Amino acid sequence: MKNAVLNVTPLTAPWSGADPFLFCAYHLDHYPASDGDMGVPAEALGGRPLGSDFSRKNGFSMYHSERVPGFPVHPHRGFETVSFVRKGFVDHADSLGATARYGAGDVQWLTTGSGVQHAEMFPLLNEDKGNDLELFQIWLNLPARNKFAEPEFKMLWAEQIPVWRNVQGDNEQAVNDVTVIAGAFKPADGEVIVPPSPPKKSWAADEANKLALWSIRLSAGQRLTLPVEPDAGVMRMLYVYEADTFRVADQQLSGKTQVELSASASVEIENTGEGLLQIMLMQAKPIGEPVAAHGPFVMNNEAELHQAFADYRRTQFGGWSWPSNGPVHSADSGRFARYPGSSVDDRPPVK
């Protein structure tokens, strides 16, 4: 279809978002075997600006931590974080009293709303081999009516998140799949696939907003036709973060690329290269409100930003009850979520 591809730009870090998405931080770190206590061995830490290490030295960063990599306690207000962990694990703790260990395909969805503090640490659980981490964290805006909503922490476990598969040809090793994190996916020749519901105050909670997060993987020679979204005003973006060469509609492209599509067009994607093609699709109707953002706060105007900083200094968004700024759970803990109060959700071990 004519004009199916609206814009093509190089993919930058972090990935630039289009309303209602603010941005996506994509982390791919190859950590070494642990020091025996879930941290990076001391000999691998030399020459790093510990406390603010985004160096990618030897294939990994420590971020804002000094032994166990990650992001120690920090505040947020006015938006949501959607964290999809494909490899490795994240240890979560927050000022709501919630804790979790999640990874290997799990998604954590956190509506920060009126304000929350949380820590996101990356425990290295393997002592006899390397510890890879692959993490997507999407910052999703909230409309003005929900910026002061009560914070909500929700886990979408890997075993609850549907994956559509349809390998073409007789190559049993080929990959052609869509992990449906948010937004119903309707394949050309199948039933509608519905993912778990997001938090109540999310822009994604109203189906009329057409928000979708689909993780797409295509082996060489594999093709995928995206479903048409007839509603006017829907923004659809492809973030191609691993690619050799590929085709989107009638355009031949290569490398890491950001592609804006017409959601109302029938678009076929084909992996014309030899390696794996990996894409994160983000789609939604825009919120269409002004954005005032500074650091960890995303509001509608400067006055609300000033109020966010003042409120945080005054209340600490409930304070911090954990024994350290970057707490990690015991090395033998499995995947779990302890919600505010006493509700605990223990999950099966990763196979």
C-alpha positions as CSV (number, residue, x, y, z in Angstrom):
1,M,0.0,0.0,0.0
2,K,1.2,3.5,-0.9
3,N,2.7,5.5,2.1
4,A,2.7,2.5,4.4
5,V,6.1,3.5,5.6
6,L,5.9,7.1,6.9
7,N,9.4,7.7,8.2
8,V,12.8,5.9,8.5
9,T,15.5,7.0,10.9
10,P,18.6,5.5,12.5
11,L,17.9,3.9,15.9
12,T,19.5,5.9,18.7
13,A,20.1,5.1,22.4
14,P,17.8,5.4,24.2
15,W,15.1,4.7,21.6
16,S,13.1,7.9,21.1
17,G,9.5,7.6,21.9
18,A,6.3,8.9,20.2
19,D,3.3,9.9,22.3
20,P,2.3,8.2,24.6
21,F,5.7,6.5,24.8
22,L,8.5,8.6,26.2
23,F,11.5,6.4,25.4
24,C,12.8,2.8,25.7
25,A,16.1,2.0,27.3
26,Y,17.5,-1.3,25.9
27,H,20.2,-3.0,27.9
28,L,22.2,-5.9,26.7
29,D,25.0,-6.7,29.1
30,H,27.4,-9.7,29.2
31,Y,28.3,-9.9,32.9
32,P,31.0,-12.3,34.0
33,A,30.5,-15.2,36.5
34,S,29.6,-13.7,39.9
35,D,31.9,-13.1,42.8
36,G,30.0,-15.7,44.8
37,D,27.6,-13.1,46.3
38,M,25.7,-12.0,43.2
39,G,28.1,-9.2,42.3
40,V,30.8,-8.5,39.7
41,P,34.3,-9.7,40.8
42,A,36.5,-6.9,41.9
43,E,39.1,-7.6,39.2
44,A,36.5,-6.7,36.5
45,L,35.6,-3.3,38.1
46,G,38.9,-1.5,37.6
47,G,38.9,1.7,35.5
48,R,35.1,2.2,35.7
49,P,33.4,5.4,37.0
50,L,31.5,3.4,39.6
51,G,28.3,5.0,40.6
52,S,27.7,6.2,37.1
53,D,29.1,3.6,34.8
54,F,27.6,3.4,31.3
55,S,30.9,2.5,29.7
56,R,30.1,-0.9,28.2
57,K,33.7,-1.8,29.1
58,N,34.2,-5.6,28.4
59,G,30.6,-5.8,27.3
60,F,28.8,-4.5,30.3
61,S,27.9,-1.5,32.5
62,M,27.4,-1.2,36.2
63,Y,25.0,1.7,35.9
64,H,24.5,3.5,39.2
65,S,25.8,0.6,41.4
66,E,29.2,-0.5,42.5
67,R,29.2,-4.3,43.0
68,V,25.8,-5.8,42.1
69,P,24.9,-3.9,38.8
70,G,21.7,-2.0,38.6
71,F,19.8,1.1,39.6
72,P,19.6,1.6,43.4
73,V,16.7,3.5,45.0
74,H,15.3,6.4,43.0
75,P,11.9,8.2,42.7
76,H,9.3,8.5,40.0
77,R,6.1,10.3,39.5
78,G,3.6,10.8,36.6
79,F,4.3,7.9,34.2
80,E,4.7,4.1,34.0
81,T,7.7,1.8,33.6
82,V,7.2,-1.4,31.6
83,S,10.2,-3.7,32.1
84,F,10.5,-6.8,29.8
85,V,13.4,-9.0,30.9
86,R,14.3,-11.5,28.2
87,K,17.6,-12.8,29.8
88,G,18.9,-12.5,33.4
89,F,17.0,-11.3,36.4
90,V,15.9,-8.1,38.2
91,D,15.5,-7.8,41.9
92,H,12.8,-5.2,42.7
93,A,12.0,-3.3,45.9
94,D,9.9,-0.2,46.4
95,S,8.4,2.2,48.8
96,L,5.0,0.5,48.6
97,G,6.5,-2.5,50.3
98,A,6.6,-4.6,47.2
99,T,9.5,-6.9,46.3
100,A,10.1,-9.2,43.4
101,R,12.6,-11.2,41.4
102,Y,11.7,-11.6,37.8
103,G,13.3,-12.4,34.4
104,A,13.6,-14.9,31.7
105,G,10.6,-13.4,29.8
106,D,8.7,-11.8,32.6
107,V,7.3,-8.2,32.5
108,Q,7.0,-5.8,35.4
109,W,4.5,-3.0,34.9
110,L,4.7,-0.2,37.5
111,T,2.3,2.7,37.5
112,T,4.2,5.4,39.5
113,G,1.3,7.8,39.6
114,S,1.5,10.1,42.6
115,G,5.0,8.9,43.5
116,V,7.0,5.9,44.3
117,Q,10.6,5.0,45.1
118,H,12.1,1.8,43.7
119,A,15.4,-0.1,43.2
120,E,16.2,-2.3,40.2
121,M,19.2,-4.5,40.8
122,F,20.6,-7.2,38.5
123,P,21.8,-10.1,40.6
124,L,24.4,-12.4,39.0
125,L,23.2,-15.8,39.9
126,N,25.7,-17.9,37.9
127,E,29.0,-18.5,39.7
128,D,30.4,-20.9,37.1
129,K,29.6,-19.1,33.9
130,G,28.6,-15.7,32.5
131,N,25.5,-13.8,33.4
132,D,23.8,-12.2,30.4
133,L,21.1,-9.5,30.9
134,E,18.7,-8.4,28.2
135,L,16.2,-5.8,29.4
136,F,13.8,-3.4,27.7
137,Q,12.4,-0.6,29.9
138,I,9.7,1.5,28.3
139,W,8.6,4.7,29.8
140,L,4.9,5.2,29.1
141,N,3.2,8.5,29.9
142,L,0.0,8.9,31.9
143,P,-2.8,11.3,31.0
144,A,-3.3,14.2,33.3
145,R,-6.2,12.6,35.0
146,N,-4.0,9.7,36.2
147,K,-0.8,11.4,37.0
148,F,-1.7,11.4,40.7
149,A,-3.3,8.0,40.7
150,E,-2.4,5.6,43.5
151,P,0.8,3.7,42.4
152,E,0.3,0.1,41.3
153,F,2.8,-2.7,40.9
154,K,1.9,-5.6,38.7
155,M,3.7,-8.7,37.3
156,L,3.0,-10.2,34.0
157,W,4.8,-13.6,34.2
158,A,6.3,-15.2,31.1
159,E,4.0,-18.2,31.4
160,Q,1.0,-15.8,31.2
161,I,2.3,-13.8,28.2
162,P,1.1,-15.4,24.9
163,V,3.5,-16.0,22.0
164,W,2.2,-16.5,18.5
165,R,4.4,-18.7,16.2
166,N,4.1,-19.5,12.6
167,V,7.3,-20.8,10.9
168,Q,7.2,-20.9,7.1
169,G,9.0,-23.7,5.3
170,D,10.5,-26.9,6.7
171,N,13.4,-25.4,8.7
172,E,12.6,-26.6,12.2
173,Q,15.2,-24.3,13.7
174,A,13.6,-21.1,12.2
175,V,12.0,-18.5,14.3
176,N,8.8,-16.5,13.4
177,D,7.1,-15.3,16.5
178,V,5.4,-12.4,18.3
179,T,5.4,-12.1,22.1
180,V,2.2,-10.2,22.9
181,I,3.0,-8.1,25.9
182,A,0.1,-5.6,25.5
183,G,-2.7,-5.1,23.0
184,A,-4.5,-7.9,21.3
185,F,-2.7,-9.4,18.2
186,K,-4.8,-10.7,15.3
187,P,-2.8,-12.9,12.9
188,A,-3.9,-13.1,9.3
189,D,-5.0,-16.7,9.7
190,G,-5.9,-17.2,13.3
191,E,-7.8,-16.2,16.4
192,V,-7.2,-13.0,18.3
193,I,-4.5,-13.4,20.9
194,V,-5.1,-11.4,24.1
195,P,-2.4,-10.7,26.7
196,P,-2.8,-10.2,30.4
197,S,-4.4,-6.9,31.5
198,P,-2.2,-3.9,32.4
199,P,-2.6,-1.8,35.6
200,K,-6.0,-0.1,36.0
201,K,-4.9,3.5,35.4
202,S,-2.6,2.8,32.5
203,W,-3.2,4.3,29.1
204,A,-3.2,0.7,27.9
205,A,-6.1,-0.2,30.2
206,D,-8.7,1.3,27.8
207,E,-8.9,-0.8,24.7
208,A,-10.0,2.2,22.7
209,N,-6.4,3.6,23.0
210,K,-5.2,0.7,20.9
211,L,-1.9,0.4,22.8
212,A,0.3,-2.5,21.7
213,L,3.7,-3.8,22.7
214,W,4.7,-6.8,20.5
215,S,8.2,-8.3,20.5
216,I,8.9,-9.8,17.0
217,R,11.6,-12.2,15.9
218,L,12.1,-13.5,12.4
219,S,14.8,-15.9,11.1
220,A,16.3,-15.5,7.6
221,G,13.6,-15.8,5.0
222,Q,10.7,-15.5,7.4
223,R,7.8,-13.1,6.8
224,L,5.2,-11.5,9.0
225,T,2.1,-9.4,8.0
226,L,1.1,-6.9,10.7
227,P,-2.7,-6.7,11.4
228,V,-4.4,-3.6,10.1
229,E,-5.6,-1.1,12.7
230,P,-8.5,0.9,11.1
231,D,-9.0,3.5,13.9
232,A,-7.7,6.9,12.8
233,G,-4.9,8.5,14.7
234,V,-3.1,5.4,15.8
235,M,0.7,5.7,16.0
236,R,2.7,2.6,15.1
237,M,6.5,2.4,15.3
238,L,9.0,-0.4,14.7
239,Y,12.2,-0.4,16.7
240,V,14.6,-2.7,14.8
241,Y,17.4,-3.4,17.2
242,E,19.0,-6.4,15.6
243,A,19.1,-6.8,11.9
244,D,21.2,-7.5,8.8
245,T,18.9,-6.6,5.9
246,F,15.1,-6.6,5.9
247,R,12.1,-5.4,4.0
248,V,9.2,-3.4,5.4
249,A,6.4,-3.1,2.8
250,D,8.2,-2.1,-0.4
251,Q,11.3,-0.6,1.3
252,Q,14.6,-2.6,1.7
253,L,16.4,-1.5,4.8
254,S,19.4,-2.6,6.9
255,G,20.8,-2.3,10.4
256,K,19.4,-0.8,13.5
257,T,16.5,1.3,12.4
258,Q,13.3,3.1,13.6
259,V,10.4,2.8,11.2
260,E,7.1,4.7,11.5
261,L,4.2,3.0,9.8
262,S,0.7,3.7,8.9
263,A,-1.3,1.5,11.2
264,S,-4.2,1.4,8.7
265,A,-2.0,-0.2,6.0
266,S,-1.3,-3.9,5.5
267,V,2.4,-4.2,6.0
268,E,4.6,-7.2,5.4
269,I,8.0,-7.5,7.1
270,E,10.6,-9.9,5.7
271,N,14.0,-10.9,7.0
272,T,16.1,-10.7,3.8
273,G,19.4,-11.1,5.7
274,E,21.2,-14.1,7.2
275,G,21.0,-13.3,10.9
276,L,18.0,-12.9,13.2
277,L,15.7,-9.9,12.8
278,Q,14.4,-8.6,16.1
279,I,11.9,-5.8,16.4
280,M,9.9,-4.2,19.3
281,L,6.6,-2.7,18.0
282,M,5.0,0.1,19.9
283,Q,1.6,1.4,19.0
284,A,-1.1,3.6,20.6
285,K,-3.3,6.5,20.1
286,P,-1.5,9.6,21.5
287,I,-2.5,11.2,24.7
288,G,-2.1,14.6,23.1
289,E,-1.3,16.6,26.2
290,P,1.8,18.8,27.0
291,V,4.7,17.0,28.6
292,A,7.1,18.6,31.2
293,A,9.8,16.1,32.1
294,H,12.9,16.4,34.3
295,G,14.9,13.4,35.5
296,P,12.5,11.0,37.2
297,F,9.3,13.0,37.0
298,V,7.0,13.4,34.0
299,M,4.2,16.0,34.4
300,N,2.1,18.3,32.3
301,N,3.7,21.7,33.2
302,E,6.6,23.3,35.0
303,A,4.6,24.0,38.1
304,E,3.7,20.3,38.6
305,L,7.4,19.5,38.1
306,H,8.4,21.9,40.9
307,Q,5.7,20.4,43.1
308,A,6.9,16.9,42.4
309,F,10.4,17.8,43.6
310,A,9.0,19.6,46.7
311,D,6.7,16.6,47.5
312,Y,9.6,14.2,47.2
313,R,11.8,16.2,49.5
314,R,8.9,16.4,52.0
315,T,7.5,12.9,51.9
316,Q,10.1,10.7,50.2
317,F,7.1,9.1,48.6
318,G,6.5,6.9,51.6
319,G,10.2,6.5,52.6
320,W,12.5,3.6,52.2
321,S,12.3,0.7,54.6
322,W,14.8,-1.6,53.1
323,P,18.3,-2.2,54.7
324,S,20.2,-0.9,51.7
325,N,19.8,1.4,48.7
326,G,20.1,-1.5,46.4
327,P,18.7,-4.6,48.0
328,V,19.0,-8.0,46.4
329,H,17.2,-11.2,47.4
330,S,18.9,-14.4,48.5
331,A,20.9,-16.2,45.8
332,D,18.6,-19.3,46.1
333,S,15.3,-17.3,45.7
334,G,13.3,-18.1,42.6
335,R,11.0,-15.9,40.7
336,F,8.4,-14.3,43.0
337,A,6.4,-11.1,43.7
338,R,5.4,-9.9,47.1
339,Y,2.8,-7.3,46.7
340,P,2.1,-4.5,49.1
341,G,0.6,-6.1,52.2
342,S,1.1,-9.8,52.5
343,S,0.1,-11.3,49.1
344,V,3.0,-13.4,47.6
345,D,3.1,-14.9,44.1
346,D,5.7,-17.6,43.8
347,R,6.4,-18.8,40.3
348,P,7.9,-22.0,38.8
349,P,11.7,-22.1,38.4
350,V,13.0,-21.2,34.9
351,K,13.6,-24.4,32.8
